[in-house]
């Protein structure tokens, strides 16, 4: 079941990783959705069985309600490639908004699904979870915050260049220079993000004592504070995103015929995967409800 969930959200994660110009998405994948990814809590056999039971309605919701939005992401993306006019930064921003909205819905839905398991975890398991999260935060600090601004921008350059190459194939010198110019304008987000992460971990430590009303507090912290960034981080994130939208539009506008072909092939590949998942969901529903 867990592997199935990872496959379901794969398209969204790939698209998010491609559009993100900071470490936002990479961190939130493991930070916001830790328990059901099975990375931070050592579950016993009974808990794992309970987890499989809990995931069924979540998968039904995700397949039925969210997969059509993934199709929309691909349709809008393909329409940009088919258009005869030049792609604008606003066009890229439109796709980015659809992607982020889908991600936030996935976060919110997964948190509600995860809560029943949180009630079943022992105090020892909660302590272990918090310890792992604290260790990860320290590793993040050691790895990321010691970089110079030049190293930060170089890492962003390499990440975006690699993502574009995966989708488009080899980039031209002009396209590479566009990426380089954009990432040289990026503002650092890692320091602000680390401070925000530590603050959230401190709140989690208090909430996961699990006094009366802890579930509502957890949902508020993760869905409200987690989505409404602190002012400092929000400004940096918005700046970097705007710069990246301009860059993506410029890169796409000088794409070669071969790059255009590869992009469309990638879109069709993801569309086929989504169509198969939706069909499988309908087939499963028919098997469970043969008279409907």
N, C-alpha and C positions, 0 to 999 in steps of 0.2 A: 504494500500500500504506500509506504513512504517513497519508494522509487517512482511509483506512478504519479504521485503529487509533484515530485521534482520535474518529471517529464512534462506535466501539464503546464507548469509555470516557466518552462525553459525558454519558450519564444519571448515571453515578456521580459525575462531577465536579460536575454541577449540584446533585445532592443533597448532596454534601459542602460545596459553597460555601454552600448554604442553611443547613446545620446548624452550620457553623463560626462561632465568634464571635471568632476571632483571624485572623491572617494565615497560620496554619498551612498550610491547604490550598493557598492561592494560591502560596505560596513553594515548596512541595514539588513541585507540578506541573512547574515548570521546573528545580528544583534537583536532584531525584532522578532525573528521566527526561529528561535533556538531549539525549543523543545521538540517540535514536530520534525525538525531536520535531524533529530537524533544525535546532535553533536555535543551537547553540554550536560545532559542528565543521564545517568546510568540507571535505566529502567529495569525492573525485575520482569519475569515472564508474565505475571498477571497484569502488570501495568502496560506492557507492550500489547497484550491482547485487548485491553481496554482502549488503548490508543487506536488500534485497528477498527474497533467498533465506532469510535467517535469520528473517525475520518470519513466514514461513508457519506453522511449528509453533507459534509463540507465539500467533498468531491462532487457530489450531485449538484450543489449550488454553483461550484466553480465551472463545471462543464456546461451546465445549462445556461447560466447567466453571464459568465465572463468570456467564454470562448468566442461568442459573436463580436465582442468588443475587440478581441485580438484580430479577428477577420477585418474589422473596420480599420484598424491600424495598418494592416497590409494593403487594404483597398486604397486608403488615402495616400499611402506611400507610392503605390504603383501609379496612381493618377498623376502624381507629380512628375514621374518619369515619362509618362505618356504625353504630358502637356507640351505644346509647342512653344510656350513662353518660358522665359527665364525663371528659375526657382528663386524665391525670395526668402529672406530670413524668417519672415512671418509665416511662410509655408512650413518651414521646419519647426517653428514654435508651435504651430497647430498640432502637428504630429506628436511633439514632445508633451503637450498638455494631455492629450488622449492617453499616452503611455503612462504618465505619472498618475492620472486619475485611476487607471486600471490597477496600478501598483498599490495605491493607497486603499482601494477597495479590498485587494488581496490581503493587505496587512490587517485591516479591520475585521474581515471575515475570519482570518486565521486566529486572531486574538480571542474572539468569542468562542471559536471551536476549541481552543487550547485550555480555556479556563477550567473545565471539569477535571482535566488531568492535573492541573495545578492544585486542586483541592486534595488530590490523592497522594501527592508527593510527601515524603517524610521530611522532617526538619533537617535531617542529615543530607538528603538530596538537595534541598533548597540551599543549604550552606555550600554544598559542592558546586551547584550551579553558579552561585555568586562568586565563589573563589575562581572558577574557570573564567568567568566574565572579567573579573578584576585582572587576572593574569593576561588575558587577551588585550585588555586596555593598556597594560604596561608594555607588552610587546609592540603594540601599535605605536606607543610613545617612543620607544627605543628605535624603532625602524623608520618612522616617518618624521618625527619632529627634529631630528638631528640633521636633516637635509638643509643645504643652503637653498636660497630662492632659485638659484640657477638649476640645482638638482631637481627641485620640485617641478619646475617648468619642463625640464628634460624628461622626467618620468611621465608627465602629462602628454608630452609630445609623442613619446614612444607608445604609450597606451592607445592614444587616438589613431596614430598612424597604423598600428597593428590591427585595430578594429576595422578601420576603413579598408585595409588590404584584405581582410578576411571576407568582406562583403563585395569589394570591387575588383580585387586582384591588384597587381602591381601599380603603384601610384607613379604619376609622372613627376618630374622635378618641380614643375610649377605647382602641382597639388601638394607635394611635400612642403614646399615653401609656404603655402597658404596655412598649412597646419602649424608650421614653425612660427609664423607671424602671430597666429592666434594664441598659441600656448605661451608665447612671450608676454602676452597681455594678461594672463591669468593671475588672479590674486590667490594667496594661500588660504586654504580652508582647513588644513589639517590641525593647526593649533586650536582654533575655535571649536572644531569638531571634537577634539580630545577633551577639552574642558566641558563641553556639553555632555559628552559620554560619561565622564566621572560624576557630574551632577546627577545624571539620570540613574547611575548605579547606586548612588547614595539614597536616592528616593526609593529605588527598588528594594534595597536592603530593609528599609522601614516598612514598606508595603507588604513584603513577603513574610513578615511575621504572621500575616494572615489573621489580623483582628477582624472584627465585624465590619463589613463593607469594603474589604480589601479588593474584591473583584472590580467594583466600580472605580476605585482609586487607580487600579492598574490600567483599566481601559482608558481612563482619562489621561493618565501620564503618557501612555503609548500612542493613543490615537489623537489626542488633542495637542499636547506639548510635542509629541514626536513628529507631527505633521506641520505644526506651526513653528517654524524654526526660530531660534533666538534672533534678535535683530541683527547682530553682527554676522552670524552665519548666513542669514537670509540675504543680506546685501551682497556678500561675497558670492554666494551661490547664483543669485540673479545676474550679477555681472559676468561671471564665467559662462553661464548658460547663454546669455545674449551674444557674447563673443563667439561661442561655438556655433550658434545658429547661423551667424554671418559666414563663418568658415565653411560649415557643411554645405550651405547653399552655393558658395563660390566653387567648392570642389566638385559638386555635382554638375554645375553649369559647364564645366570644361571636361566632363567625362568622355572617354572614348566610346566607340561603338561596342568594343569588347567589354568594357566596364559596364556599360548599360545592359548588355546581354546578361552578364553575370549577376547584376543586381536583380534583374527580373527573375532569373533562375532561382536565386535565393528566396525571393518573395513567394514564388510558386511552390518551392519546397516547404516553406513554413505553412502556406495555405493548405497544402495537402495533408500535413501533419494535423492541423487544426480540424480540417474536414473529417479526417479519420477518427479523431477523438470524439467529435460531436456525433458522428454516426454510431460509434461504439456505445455512447451514452444512450442514444435512442433505442438501439437494439437491446441494451440491458433493461431499459424501462419496459419495453414490450415483453420481455421474458418474465419480468416481475409482475406485470399487470396485463396478462394476455387478453382480458375481457375489455380493456379500455380502448 
